[in-house]
Amino acid sequence: MSVHKNVPTAARNAWGMTFGGGLEQPQPAPSTVIYDEPHRTLRRFERPSGTETPAVDVPVLLVPPLAVSASCFDLRPGQSLARYLVDTGRTPYVIDYGTISYADRDLGFEEWIDDILPTAIRRVSEEHGGKPIDVVCWCLGGTLTLLAASAHPDLPIRSITTVATPIDYSKLPNLYPLRALARITGGRITTLGTKLMGGMPAPIVRLTFRATAIERELKKPVFIAKNLANTESLARMEAIERFMGQMPGYPGRLYLQLWKRIMLRNDLARGGLKLGDREIRFENLRVPVLAVAGVGDAITSVPAARHLLQVLTGAPLVRFETEPGSHLGVLAGPGAKDTTWVHIDRFLTEQQHEAELVAP
């Protein structure tokens, strides 16, 4: 037996986290690039050889929010919605926006609503003979998808699933101080800062995300000490740290639209989004929608997400579910496969059965 195997697990873990290369190397699910353009790389997740579940022709596009890595859908084995969809016989794709820099400061909601997402949706549909596709989104990715589907009802979308997507921003406790300050300043401090920086830089985004989980950050040293011999728990923590370290920023114009129209004026809660002289209305969305919210989510509260039931008045079906989990945990936590993913699987299966009933 080697000397290495005699070293206690706790000591090996401590060494790996401090001096080594980590406890677990990234293991992204196998994928193929369909196209690669600035802020719009489309990848298809492939079926590994030996996958037991037979493949069915069910394309699913995964849409992340801005300011996070697309790895939110493929955090690590066991915490990968992409792998789960492959294992259930579907063909998942993901749209990756890449990094955001000062040079991208003029990008706004319009680029995603009218170009990036519609192009990805149509391309995935084309890859499957023009059939409508299911779209699964996280956080602001849900906002972008709902707006794109409302602005372009002709898009080949069969259904939309949102996870942790806020609609009523007046019900987000984290925004209470900012909204109160903005009533005094007119929101000029955030506006000026965003213009000077050309957006919301990655370091600020990462710091803000950590601040929303301040209790977790404060308890991290104790958590590590208690779990030094638990490699799996530490590997999960390490994956989250890696994910947060990869967060890009927001483009300036889009963040100002988000700040003024959504955070302050709460457009979404009133049924849409006003962009200059144009107004996109959620009532024009015409596909079934499933929304899932995390009861432990410090970013998207359940009431903020539930308001979706009030604004999607034209959708043939709107279903709302809650499950345990933080903002990321409800999507990719260790328990998501038994909670959120079950809802997604059931909903997508229902849509498939409905499509088969009306097929010629």
N, C-alpha and C positions, 0 to 999 in steps of 0.2 A: 504494500500500500504506500502511495506517495506521501511525502511530508505534507504536501498541500492539503490532502484529504484529512489530515489529522488536525488541521487548524480549525478551531471552532467557527461555526457559521457566523456568529456575531463579529468575530475578528475579521473574517474575510469580507463581510459586508462593510464594516468600518473602513477597511483598507480600500475597497473598491469605490466607495463614495468620496474618499478624500484624496487618495493618491493614484488610484487606478482609473480605468476608463468608464466607470459606472458599473452598476449591477447588471444591466441588461442593455445590449446594443439595440438600436432601432431595428424593427423588423417590419417594414412596410409591406402591405399586401401586394402581390404581383399585379402590375398594371401596364397598359399600353397607351402611349400618347396618340390621340386622334388628331389633334392639331395643337400647335404651340405658337401663340401670338402674345404680344404685351397685354398683361392682365386678363388673359383668357386662355389658359392651357386646359384642354379637355382630355381627361384620361379615362380609360375603361379598365375596371378591375377584372382580372382574368380568373378563370376557374383552375385551381391547381389540379394536377393529375391525381386521380383517386378520390375526388369529391363524390360523396355517396348520393346526394340528392340529384335527380336528373334535372338538366337545364330546361327551362321554359323560356319562351321569347317574351320576357317581361322586362323592358328597360326602365331603370330608375336613375334619375339625375339627382345627385347630392349637391346642395347649394349651401356653402358656408357663408357666414357674415363677412363683412370687411374687418380688417384689423385682427384677424386670427389666421392661423395656418389651416389649410384644407385637411391637415392631419387630424382635425377634430373628429372626422368620420372614420379614422383608422389609427387610433391612438396607440394601440399595442394589441397583440393577440389576446382575445378574451374581452377586449374593450374596443372592438372595431365593428361599427355598424356595416361598413362595406363588406367585411368578411361574412357577417351574418347574412346579408342579402345574397351573397354568392352561395352560401351554404343552403339557403332556402330556394335555390334554383333560379334566382333572378340575375339580371345583368346590370350591375351598378356602374355609373359614371360619376365623375366629380369635376366641377369647374374650379380651377385654381387661379386666383387673381395675382399671385406672386407678391413681390415687394412693392411698396408705395413710397415714393420719394418726393422731394420738393418739386421736381419736374412734372409731377402728376397733379399739381395743385388745382388745375382747372377742370379736373374730372368731377362730374356731379352725378346725382341720382339718374339723370337721363341716360348716361352711358350704360348703366346696368339695366335699366328698365326697357330701353329701346334697342339696345345693341348686344351687350355681352350675354345677358341671359336668353333673350329670344334666339340669338344665333346658336347658343349651346343646345337649347331645347329642340330647335329644328334639326340640328345636326344629329343629335341622338335619335330623333324620330326617323331621319333618313337612314341611319344605320340599321334600322329595323323595319324597313319597307314602308315608312311613312305612318306607322301606327302611333296613336297618342301615347304619351309616356307619363309615368308617375314621377312627381318631384317631391323630394324630402329635404327639408331645410332646417337650419338651426339659427335661432336668434334673428339678427337683422337680415340674414339670408331669407327668412320667411317673409319679412317685410318687402324685400326686393322682389321676391317671387309673386307675392299677392298683388303688388303694384303692376308688375309686368303682365300678369294674367288679366288684370282689370283693364290695363291700357291696350292690350292686344288679345281680345277674346278669341281670335282665330288661331292662336298658338296651339299646336298639337299636344295639349296637356289633358291627361285623363283624370288625375287627382293631385292634390297638394297636401302634404303633411308638414306642419310646423312644430318645432320643438323649442320651447322657451322663447317664443316671439311676443314681445310686448306690443300692445295696441293702444291702451290708454296710459299715457305717460304721466298723467296726474296721479296715478296709483303706484308710482315707483318711489318708495321711501328714500332711496339714494339720491333722487333728484330734488327732494324737498328743499335742501339748503340752497342749491344752485338756482332753482326757480324763484325762491324768496329773494336772493341777492339780485337776480335779473330784474325783478320788479322795481328794485331801487335804481339799478344802473342802466336799465334798458337793455341788458345783455351785451353791453359794449365791451366789457373786459374780455369775455370769451371771444367775441368777434374780432377784436383787435389782435389778440394773441394768436388766433388761428390764422389770420391774414399774414402776420409777421413770420410765422413758422411755415406757412404754405400748407398747413394741415395740422393733424394731430400726430406728432412724431411717435415712432415705435416705443422709445423709452417711457414716454408719458402714458401710452396705452397700457404697457406692461405694469407700470406702477399703479395705475388706476384699477386694473384687474386684480392685482394683489390686495389693494385697499378694500375691495368689496368682500374679500375673504380674510379680513384682518385677524379674526379669531384663529383661523387656520395657520396664519403666518406666525402668530404669537406662540401657538402651541407646537409648532414644528419641531423645535429642539427636544421637547418632552416626548413627542411622537416618535422621533428617531431613536431616542434612548430606550423607550419601551419596546420598540420593534426591531432592535438591532439583529435579533436572531430570526426575524420573519422576513425572508427575502422577498416574498411576493408583495407584502404591504409596502416595503421600501421601493420596490420596482414600480409599483403604481404611483407612488409619490414622485419618483424620478421622472416618470413619463409626463406627469402634469407639469413638473418644473421645466422639462424640455419643451413642452408645448407652449408654455408661457414665454419662454425665452425666444421663441420663433415668431412672436406676434409682430406683424408689420404695423404701419400707421394708417391713418385716414387721409384721403386727399382733401385739400383745403375747401374747395367749393362744396363737396358733398357734406363735409362735417358742418359747414355753416348752414346748409339746408336742413340737416338733421337737427342742429341746435335751434334754429329759428322756427322752422315749420313744424317739427315733430316734438322736440323737448319742451319748447316754450308755448307755442300756439296749439299744440296737441291736435294737429290735423287728422292723424289716423283715427283718433277716437271719434271724430266727427264724420268719418266715413270716406276718407281718401287722403290725397296730398295735393297741395297747390304748388306748382312750379312755374313761377312767372305768371303768364297769362293762361296757362294750361292747368286744368284740374283733373286729376285721375280719381275716379270714384269706384270704391269697392263694390258697389251695387251691380257693376258690370261684370263681375266675376261669375262664371257659369259652370264651375266644376266642383265636385265634392271635396270637402276639406276636413282633415283631422288636425286638431291642435292638442298638444300635450304640454303641460306645465309642471315644474318641479316645486313641491311644497317647501323645500328648503332652499330655494333659489333666492340669493340675496340681490340679484340684478333684475330679474324679471319676476315680479310678484304674480301670484295666481290671479288676483283681480285684474291686473293689467293685461294678462294674457286672455282671460275669460271674455273680455270686452269684444273679442273677435266675433262672438255669437251675435252681437248687436249690429255689426256693420256689414257682414256678408249676407245681405238680404236677398241677393239674386242667386246664391249657390243652392243647388238642389239638396245638399246635405252638409251640415256643419256639426261636427262632433267634438266635444271637449272632454279631455281626461286629465287627471292629476296623478302624479306618482312621486315617490320619495326621490330626493336628489337635489344637488346644488345646480348652478347654471350649467356647468360642464357635466356634472355627475348624472343628471337626468338623461343626457344624451349618450355619455360614454363611460359612466361609472361602472364598477364591477357588478352592480345589481341591475343595470339597464337591460341586460338580455332577458331578464325575467319580468320586466315591467314595461318600460317604454317600447322596447323592440317588439314585445308581444302585441301591443296595440298597433304598431306599424304593420307587422306581418298580417294581422287579422284584417286591417283596413285595406291593405293592398290586395289581399286575397279576395275580399268582397268586391273590389273594383274589377278584378279579373273575371270573377263569376258573372258580374253584371255585363261586362263586355262580351262574354261568350254567349249570353242569353240573347243579345240583340244582333250578334254576328249573323250574316247571311248564310 
